[in-house]
Amino acid sequence: MSDEDGVSLRVSKAVPSDVGHGRARISGEHGLDLSPGDVVEISGEQRTTAAIYWRSRPEDAKLDIIRVDGIIRKNAGVSLGDRVTVRKVDPKDCKKLVLSPVMPN
């Protein structure tokens, strides 16, 4: 399913070598005009996150799935089998980043 707002895909388990790398393997083309390394926005029911597009494996080509790890699923607020909306985005440069240490008292 495709429209100008992105495509709807079912969430599946990440390829083991992708875990912790922020990758999203998207099956098929879906008219998103993606190249490996592009940033995609992944929107769940209530939360949105981003990931780096990576080509899907040949066996996934016709499955309408997105393979992401547990970190990306948690950030998007989704679980395996849920549907998400995926769209290509143009990332912006960060102008300011504030890091705060978390230390127990």
C-alpha positions as CSV (number, residue, x, y, z in Angstrom):
1,M,0.0,0.0,0.0
2,S,1.5,3.3,-1.0
3,D,0.4,7.0,-1.0
4,E,2.0,10.4,-0.8
5,D,2.3,10.1,3.0
6,G,4.4,6.9,2.9
7,V,3.8,3.2,2.9
8,S,2.3,0.9,5.4
9,L,4.5,-2.1,6.3
10,R,4.3,-4.9,8.9
11,V,7.1,-4.9,11.5
12,S,9.4,-7.9,11.5
13,K,12.5,-9.1,13.4
14,A,15.8,-7.6,12.4
15,V,18.5,-9.6,10.6
16,P,21.0,-10.5,13.5
17,S,23.9,-8.5,11.9
18,D,21.7,-5.4,11.8
19,V,21.0,-5.3,15.6
20,G,22.3,-2.1,17.2
21,H,23.2,-0.4,13.9
22,G,20.0,1.6,13.4
23,R,19.1,-0.1,10.1
24,A,15.7,-0.7,8.6
25,R,15.5,-3.3,5.8
26,I,12.4,-2.5,3.7
27,S,11.0,-5.2,1.3
28,G,10.2,-4.2,-2.2
29,E,10.4,-0.7,-3.8
30,H,7.1,0.9,-2.8
31,G,7.9,4.0,-4.8
32,L,9.9,5.6,-2.0
33,D,13.0,6.2,-4.3
34,L,15.4,4.9,-1.5
35,S,19.1,4.3,-1.8
36,P,21.1,2.5,0.9
37,G,22.0,5.0,3.6
38,D,18.9,7.2,3.2
39,V,17.1,8.2,6.3
40,V,13.5,6.9,6.7
41,E,10.9,8.0,9.2
42,I,9.0,5.1,11.0
43,S,5.7,6.1,12.5
44,G,3.8,3.8,14.9
45,E,0.4,4.6,16.4
46,Q,1.7,7.2,18.8
47,R,5.5,7.6,18.3
48,T,7.9,8.3,15.5
49,T,11.6,7.5,15.0
50,A,14.2,7.3,12.2
51,A,16.4,4.6,10.8
52,I,18.9,4.1,8.0
53,Y,17.5,2.3,4.9
54,W,19.2,-0.9,4.0
55,R,18.3,-3.2,1.1
56,S,16.1,-6.2,2.0
57,R,17.1,-9.8,1.5
58,P,15.8,-11.4,-1.7
59,E,13.5,-13.8,0.2
60,D,11.7,-10.7,1.7
61,A,11.1,-9.0,-1.6
62,K,7.3,-9.6,-1.8
63,L,6.4,-9.6,1.9
64,D,5.6,-5.9,2.6
65,I,7.6,-5.9,5.8
66,I,10.2,-3.7,7.5
67,R,12.9,-5.5,9.5
68,V,14.1,-3.4,12.5
69,D,15.7,-4.2,15.8
70,G,14.2,-3.9,19.3
71,I,15.7,-0.4,19.9
72,I,13.9,1.0,16.8
73,R,10.7,-0.8,17.7
74,K,10.8,0.6,21.2
75,N,11.5,4.1,19.9
76,A,8.6,3.8,17.5
77,G,6.3,2.3,20.2
78,V,5.6,-0.8,18.1
79,S,5.9,-4.6,18.5
80,L,6.5,-7.4,16.0
81,G,3.5,-7.8,13.7
82,D,2.3,-4.2,14.1
83,R,1.9,-1.9,11.1
84,V,4.0,1.3,10.7
85,T,4.0,4.1,8.1
86,V,7.4,4.6,6.5
87,R,8.5,7.6,4.4
88,K,11.8,9.0,3.1
89,V,13.0,12.1,5.0
90,D,15.6,14.7,4.4
91,P,17.6,14.9,7.6
92,K,18.5,18.3,9.0
93,D,21.8,19.2,10.7
94,C,21.8,19.4,14.5
95,K,22.4,22.9,15.7
96,K,22.6,22.1,19.4
97,L,22.9,18.9,21.4
98,V,22.9,18.8,25.2
99,L,24.1,15.7,27.0
100,S,23.4,15.1,30.7
101,P,25.0,12.4,32.7
102,V,22.7,10.0,34.5
103,M,24.3,9.2,37.9
104,P,22.6,7.4,40.8
105,N,22.7,9.3,44.1
